[in-house]
Amino acid sequence: MKFKDYGRSARIELARIAKELGMKYIGYNPSAQQVSLEYKGKGVTYHVDELVAAYQESTRVN
């Protein structure tokens, strides 16, 4: 899945996904397709596909 950078709306959606997963959104790198997040006080970087898959799995379970 190639997640295009549509500006602010894409970042808002990524921040919403991160919040629902219990993380804090830091930033998005469109060229590397990576999302930077904060989880329990530590910075982590995920590929967009991994973040979306984790979100879909959490919504499927709930």
Backbone as a printed PyTorch tensor [residue, N CA C, xyz], in Angstrom:
tensor([[[  0.8440,  -1.1730,   0.0000],
         [  0.0000,   0.0000,   0.0000],
         [  0.8890,   1.2340,   0.0000]],

        [[  0.7480,   2.0750,  -0.9720],
         [  1.5090,   3.3160,  -1.0530],
         [  0.6240,   4.4320,  -0.5200]],

        [[  0.9790,   4.9320,   0.6420],
         [  0.2110,   5.9890,   1.2970],
         [  0.7580,   7.3270,   0.8290]],

        [[ -0.0180,   8.0420,   0.0570],
         [  0.4300,   9.3270,  -0.4640],
         [  0.2940,  10.4040,   0.5960]],

        [[  1.1040,  11.4250,   0.4500],
         [  1.0580,  12.5380,   1.3790],
         [  0.0610,  13.5630,   0.8580]],

        [[ -1.0850,  13.6030,   1.4520],
         [ -2.1130,  14.5650,   1.0650],
         [ -2.1350,  15.7560,   2.0070]],

        [[ -1.0220,  15.9840,   2.6670],
         [ -0.9240,  17.1460,   3.5340],
         [ -1.5290,  16.9260,   4.8940]],

        [[ -2.1870,  17.9530,   5.3530],
         [ -2.6930,  17.9750,   6.7220],
         [ -3.7180,  16.8800,   6.9970]],

        [[ -4.5790,  16.5660,   6.0350],
         [ -5.6130,  15.5560,   6.2730],
         [ -5.0040,  14.1740,   6.5100]],

        [[ -3.9290,  13.8460,   5.8110],
         [ -3.2660,  12.5580,   6.0320],
         [ -2.6630,  12.5070,   7.4220]],

        [[ -2.0560,  13.5920,   7.8300],
         [ -1.4450,  13.6410,   9.1530],
         [ -2.4950,  13.5740,  10.2610]],

        [[ -3.6190,  14.2010,  10.0560],
         [ -4.7140,  14.1320,  11.0310],
         [ -5.2100,  12.6950,  11.1580]],

        [[ -5.3470,  11.9980,  10.0440],
         [ -5.8050,  10.6100,  10.0700],
         [ -4.7820,   9.7060,  10.7580]],

        [[ -3.5050,   9.9050,  10.4760],
         [ -2.4690,   9.1190,  11.1460],
         [ -2.4510,   9.3990,  12.6460]],

        [[ -2.6630,  10.6460,  13.0340],
         [ -2.7090,  11.0000,  14.4550],
         [ -3.9040,  10.3290,  15.1400]],

        [[ -5.0310,  10.2570,  14.4400],
         [ -6.2270,   9.6060,  14.9920],
         [ -5.9830,   8.1130,  15.1840]],

        [[ -5.3610,   7.4820,  14.1970],
         [ -5.0450,   6.0540,  14.2960],
         [ -4.0980,   5.8070,  15.4630]],

        [[ -3.0620,   6.6280,  15.5730],
         [ -2.0940,   6.4770,  16.6620],
         [ -2.7660,   6.6220,  18.0240]],

        [[ -3.6380,   7.5910,  18.1390],
         [ -4.3280,   7.8250,  19.4160],
         [ -5.1930,   6.6270,  19.8000]],

        [[ -5.8780,   6.0530,  18.8130],
         [ -6.7120,   4.8870,  19.0970],
         [ -5.8840,   3.6700,  19.4960]],

        [[ -4.6260,   3.6400,  19.0650],
         [ -3.7310,   2.5490,  19.4380],
         [ -2.9720,   2.8470,  20.7280]],

        [[ -3.2380,   3.9950,  21.3470],
         [ -2.5980,   4.3530,  22.6030],
         [ -1.2290,   4.9770,  22.4360]],

        [[ -0.9860,   5.5730,  21.2880],
         [  0.3000,   6.1970,  21.0060],
         [  0.0980,   7.6770,  20.6930]],

        [[  1.1930,   8.4140,  20.6910],
         [  1.1470,   9.8300,  20.3540],
         [  1.8450,  10.0300,  19.0080]],

        [[  1.1850,  10.7020,  18.0920],
         [  1.7280,  10.9620,  16.7630],
         [  2.8080,  12.0280,  16.8380]],

        [[  3.9470,  11.7740,  16.2150],
         [  5.0340,  12.7520,  16.1570],
         [  5.1800,  13.3100,  14.7450]],

        [[  5.2600,  12.4290,  13.7520],
         [  5.4500,  12.9170,  12.3940],
         [  5.3490,  11.8150,  11.3600]],

        [[  5.3790,  12.2310,  10.0850],
         [  5.2500,  11.3100,   8.9660],
         [  6.2800,  11.6640,   7.9060]],

        [[  6.9890,  10.6710,   7.4130],
         [  7.9640,  10.8500,   6.3480],
         [  7.4060,  10.1920,   5.0870]],

        [[  6.8650,  11.0020,   4.1520],
         [  6.2270,  10.4140,   2.9750],
         [  7.1930,   9.7050,   2.0290]],

        [[  8.4220,  10.1490,   1.9460],
         [  9.3550,   9.4970,   1.0200],
         [  9.7710,   8.1130,   1.5160]],

        [[  9.9050,   7.9380,   2.8160],
         [ 10.2670,   6.6390,   3.3890],
         [  9.0390,   5.8420,   3.8180]],

        [[  7.8500,   6.4400,   3.7490],
         [  6.6030,   5.7920,   4.1640],
         [  6.6760,   5.3390,   5.6130]],

        [[  7.1980,   6.2200,   6.4950],
         [  7.3340,   5.8910,   7.9070],
         [  6.5940,   6.9010,   8.7720]],

        [[  6.0560,   6.3990,   9.8780],
         [  5.3400,   7.2230,  10.8390],
         [  6.1130,   7.1710,  12.1530]],

        [[  6.4130,   8.3280,  12.7140],
         [  7.0880,   8.4010,  14.0080],
         [  6.0430,   8.6030,  15.0900]],

        [[  6.1400,   7.7850,  16.1360],
         [  5.1660,   7.8100,  17.2210],
         [  5.8930,   7.7720,  18.5560]],

        [[  5.1660,   8.1280,  19.6000],
         [  5.6830,   8.0050,  20.9570],
         [  4.8090,   6.9980,  21.6800]],

        [[  5.4520,   6.0180,  22.3000],
         [  4.7370,   4.9990,  23.0470],
         [  5.4420,   4.7870,  24.3760]],

        [[  4.7370,   5.0450,  25.4550],
         [  5.2800,   4.9250,  26.8150],
         [  6.5630,   5.7240,  26.9740]],

        [[  6.5670,   6.9350,  26.4290],
         [  7.6940,   7.8390,  26.5850],
         [  8.8680,   7.5890,  25.6620]],

        [[  8.7520,   6.6200,  24.7720],
         [  9.8520,   6.3060,  23.8670],
         [  9.4100,   6.5020,  22.4240]],

        [[ 10.3020,   7.0050,  21.6090],
         [ 10.0150,   7.2030,  20.2040],
         [ 10.1740,   5.9140,  19.4240]],

        [[  9.2050,   5.6260,  18.5940],
         [  9.2540,   4.4540,  17.7220],
         [  8.8700,   4.8750,  16.3150]],

        [[  9.3730,   4.1410,  15.3430],
         [  9.0560,   4.4230,  13.9440],
         [  8.4800,   3.1610,  13.3210]],

        [[  7.3480,   3.3210,  12.6540],
         [  6.6830,   2.2160,  11.9770],
         [  6.5220,   2.5460,  10.5120]],

        [[  6.5240,   1.5120,   9.6930],
         [  6.1440,   1.6880,   8.3010],
         [  4.6340,   1.8850,   8.2910]],

        [[  4.1440,   2.6720,   7.3700],
         [  2.7110,   2.9820,   7.3270],
         [  1.8830,   1.7060,   7.2540]],

        [[  2.3280,   0.7140,   6.4700],
         [  1.5830,  -0.5420,   6.3510],
         [  1.4420,  -1.2450,   7.6950]],

        [[  2.5000,  -1.2260,   8.5060],
         [  2.4460,  -1.8630,   9.8190],
         [  1.4500,  -1.1630,  10.7360]],

        [[  1.4540,   0.1620,  10.6940],
         [  0.5340,   0.9230,  11.5360],
         [ -0.9150,   0.6670,  11.1320]],

        [[ -1.1820,   0.6790,   9.8410],
         [ -2.5390,   0.4490,   9.3500],
         [ -2.9800,  -0.9780,   9.6740]],

        [[ -2.0860,  -1.9500,   9.5170],
         [ -2.4220,  -3.3390,   9.8390],
         [ -2.7430,  -3.4970,  11.3270]],

        [[ -1.9570,  -2.8500,  12.1870],
         [ -2.2160,  -2.9100,  13.6300],
         [ -3.5620,  -2.2700,  13.9560]],

        [[ -3.8710,  -1.1720,  13.2820],
         [ -5.1460,  -0.5020,  13.5120],
         [ -6.3120,  -1.3770,  13.0510]],

        [[ -6.1820,  -1.9750,  11.8750],
         [ -7.2490,  -2.8330,  11.3650],
         [ -7.4500,  -4.0370,  12.2610]],

        [[ -6.3750,  -4.5780,  12.7870],
         [ -6.4790,  -5.7240,  13.6920],
         [ -7.1830,  -5.3110,  14.9900]],

        [[ -6.8700,  -4.1340,  15.5020],
         [ -7.5040,  -3.6910,  16.7520],
         [ -8.9810,  -3.3900,  16.5600]],

        [[ -9.3590,  -2.8950,  15.3970],
         [-10.7740,  -2.6140,  15.1670],
         [-11.5340,  -3.8930,  14.8700]],

        [[-10.8630,  -4.8940,  14.3350],
         [-11.5110,  -6.1710,  14.0390],
         [-11.8170,  -6.9080,  15.3240]],

        [[-10.9280,  -6.8120,  16.3040],
         [-11.0970,  -7.5070,  17.5860],
         [-12.1970,  -6.8380,  18.4000]],

        [[-12.2170,  -5.5090,  18.4020],
         [-13.1970,  -4.7760,  19.2170],
         [-14.4760,  -4.7410,  18.5450]]])
